Amino acid sequence: MLKNGLFIMTGGFIALILGLTSSDGHQFFTLLIGIFLIAIGFAVYNRAEQKEE
């Protein structure tokens, strides 16, 4: 679960960077997808951290 959360957050950060650097019409959707993936990845990572304790 920890690796899954980190992988999802990494994908979210990549999408966020691509959304910030692009200038096409899909910039808003790319930013939303990036933020959504970061939030989901953090939730998965946090849940796995709490299960380990």
C-alpha positions in Angstrom: 0.0 0.0 0.0 2.9 2.4 0.7 4.4 1.9 -2.7 0.9 2.3 -4.4 0.4 5.6 -2.6 3.8 6.9 -3.5 3.3 5.8 -7.2 -0.1 7.5 -7.4 1.4 10.7 -5.9 4.3 10.6 -8.3 1.8 10.4 -11.2 -0.1 13.3 -9.7 3.0 15.4 -9.5 4.0 14.6 -13.1 0.5 15.6 -14.2 0.6 18.8 -12.1 4.0 19.8 -13.7 2.6 19.0 -17.2 -0.5 21.1 -16.4 1.5 24.0 -15.2 3.9 24.0 -18.2 1.3 23.4 -21.0 -0.5 26.2 -22.7 -3.3 24.3 -24.5 -6.9 24.1 -23.7 -6.5 21.0 -21.6 -4.4 22.7 -19.0 -7.3 23.0 -16.5 -8.2 19.4 -16.7 -4.6 18.3 -16.4 -4.2 20.3 -13.2 -7.4 18.9 -11.8 -6.3 15.3 -12.6 -2.9 16.0 -11.0 -4.4 17.4 -7.8 -6.9 14.5 -7.6 -4.1 11.9 -8.0 -2.0 13.6 -5.3 -5.0 13.6 -2.9 -5.8 10.0 -3.6 -2.2 8.9 -3.3 -1.8 10.7 0.0 -4.9 9.1 1.3 -3.7 5.6 0.3 -0.2 6.3 1.8 -1.7 7.7 5.0 -4.0 4.7 5.4 -1.1 2.3 5.0 1.1 4.2 7.5 -1.7 4.0 10.1 -2.1 0.2 9.5 1.6 -0.3 10.1 1.5 1.2 13.6 
